Amino acid sequence: SVVTGRITNKGEPIPVKPMVGKLKVWFILQDVPPPVDPKYANVKDDGSFDVTDSGNGIVAGKYKICIQWYDNFPQGPDKLKERFSEKNSKIFRKIPDDGVLNIDVSRPEG
């Protein structure tokens, strides 16, 4: 299914610098043997995103959601301090449950 949603911080869009900044969001299917292809989201300036995976959407299941925020992509530090990197993220969501995923990095448990 195609997944849509929004990434915010304390309810507000995460400000991304024009041209050089990036909010990188990707989904990793859990409970399957590796290797697992991450599914990358297309993120817009207001923090809304969709994951279409070449138009097909992504398969149902439990996903770890990873988020990194750069002022100067791909160089420079992750402004979220790697809290939601592939290794550290504690954001898990089942797809599809409500179809729309609103994730606030100030309250990652939802």
N, C-alpha and C positions, 0 to 999 in steps of 0.2 A: 504494500500500500504506500501511497505517497504520503510522506509525513510533513506537516507544517507546524510552525510554532514561532516562538519569540524568545530571545535571550535578553534579559534585562539585569540591571544591578539596582537594588532597592526600588524596583518598579520603573526605573528610567532606562531608556536606550543606552547602550554602552557607546560612548563617543569614539568613532574611528576616524583617524586622520585621513583627509582626502588623498587619494592617489597612492599613498605609501602605507597606510595603516590597514590592518586586517583583523577581523574577528573570525577565527578558524574554529569550525564546529564539525565534529565527526562522531559517527556512531559505530560501535563495535559489538557485533552479535555475541552474546554470552552462551555458555552451555553447549558449545560446539567445539570439535577438535580444531586446533590451529593447523595451518595458518588461516586467519580470518581477514578478508579484505575490508578495510574500513570504508564506510560510506560517508562521503563528505557532503555537508550541507551547503547550499547556495545562500549566503547571508546578505541581506540588504542593509542599507544604512540605518534603518530604524530598529534593527535587531531581529526583524522577522526573517524566517528562513524556510526553505523547503529542501527535502531530500528526495530526489526523483530517481537517482541511479539510472541514468540513460532513459528516463521516461517510464521505467517499470515499477518504480517505488522500491521499497525494501521488504524483505520477508518478515512475517510476524515473528515475534520472539522478545526476549529480554535483551536490552542493549545497555552498554556502558556509554555514556555521552561525555565526550571530551571537548574542552573549550580552551582556546588560547587567544590572547588579545595582544596584538603588536601595534606599536606606533610606527614601526619601520620594518615591515615584513620583507624578507624572512630573517633579517638581522635583528639584533636588539633583544632585550629580555621580554619574556611573557609578563605582561602587567598583572596577571592573576597569580604570579609567582609559582607557576606549575601546579597549583592546587587542583586543577582539573585536567592535568596531562593524562596520557594513557596510563601511566603508572599510578597516579594518585587520585584520579577522579572517583568520587563516591556517588555520582549521579547515575542512577539506574532507572530505566523506564521500560514498561511493556508496550510493544507496538502490535497491533493497534489497540489502544484502549479507548481513549476519547478522540483520537485523531489529531488533536491539537496539543502540542507540548509547550507549555509556558515555563521557562526555567529562569529562576532568578539566582544569580551567582551569590547573592548575599544570604540566600536560604536554599542551598543546593538540595536539601532532602525533600523539598517540595511542599 
